[in-house]
């Protein structure tokens, strides 16, 4: 193996501070990487490190400009790009397309579509006998037929993120209204599927060649669209028992359908009541080839000592995915608290408690907060630990109540 640093192109929109651990250790150390970074122009101040050979800032959401900036950095470099890294869900396909164009090893567009496009992923899994919702690319006719078969359907952006753009369609009038008020180009980016009546869970795994090396599961207490009502969202890890065993078994079955995948997966499933009182059954919802959001990364780190973003980076660099230790017996959970639009004049940092393991503040005092438009746009995200599911949920409730009191005080002021 060459001792020369790898010429690494990084596509980013969350900020370069996430490419280091909490102690400042770089996931892309200068001794092994020469990094060309395309990042959110508002977060250029985070682009620091001896490994950086070039940095360009672009407005977040402008994919055309981001790709142009990436090709610029590749073109002006003395040595060609050898690896391309992207850890955010919305950039996985962009990175894959660039690998294909530049002949760079790593996940291809065809591979990434299997865990990025909701129609493609369900087609591939259904072919392999995995229970998935009844679905189709969105057309008015497809939606009406699924509505006839199932009584209620949901339209989702095929490559959407953070539950943005989801539309619940309860009857034929809802379907026709959605089709009539949405542009043709936008409708082509949607799928429609039966609305599964079940509880939502997720399984987060470190994976090598389609085999989970370590996995934990969590339960969504609220719907992921709770942000629309400004209601807090809670997620609690699943403790040992039959439910956890069932979730992990289904996860292994789904991951076996991705034998060429190594890295990190965030897998969402529904647990439904089986027919004839036969007990709970698992139904696929979606899967992503990246770390989950909210407090999933700090929760996994707390239980295994492994940072999921670092695993994603290692896998895209072609390095071996490490086998994490077995998850520790304590449990974790996280809460997302949303705020109404307005200026923040109160610090939302929770008080120091040994059971609070991570806090993410989206806004600082003085910032003007827009109304949240997606699940991940919480004003504050707090991750906690506890010995039981009940204790974790009680601690989340405590954090939520304190945060809401502060926000209500802001409104009175």
Secondary structure, 3 states (H helix, E strand, C coil): CCCCCEEEEEECCCCHHHHECCCCCECCCCCCEEEEEEEEHHHHHHCCCCCEEEEEEECCCCHHHHHHHHHHHHHHCCCCCCEEECCCHHHHHHHHHHHHHHCCCCCCHHHHHCCCCHHHHHHHHHHCCCCECCEEECCHHHHHHHHHHHCCEEEEECCCCCCCCCEEECCHHHHHHHHHHCCHHHHCCEEEEECCCCEEEEEEEEEECCEEEEEEEEEECCCCCHHHHCCCEEEEECCCCHHHHHHHHHHHHHHCCCCCCCEEEEEEEEEEECHHHCCEEEEEEEEECCCCCCCHHHHHHHHHCCCHHHHHHHHHCCCCCCCCCCCCCCEEEEEEECCCCEECCCCCCCCCCCCEEEEEECCCCCCEECCCCCCCCCCEEEEEEECCHHHHHHHHHHHHHHHHHHHHHHHHC
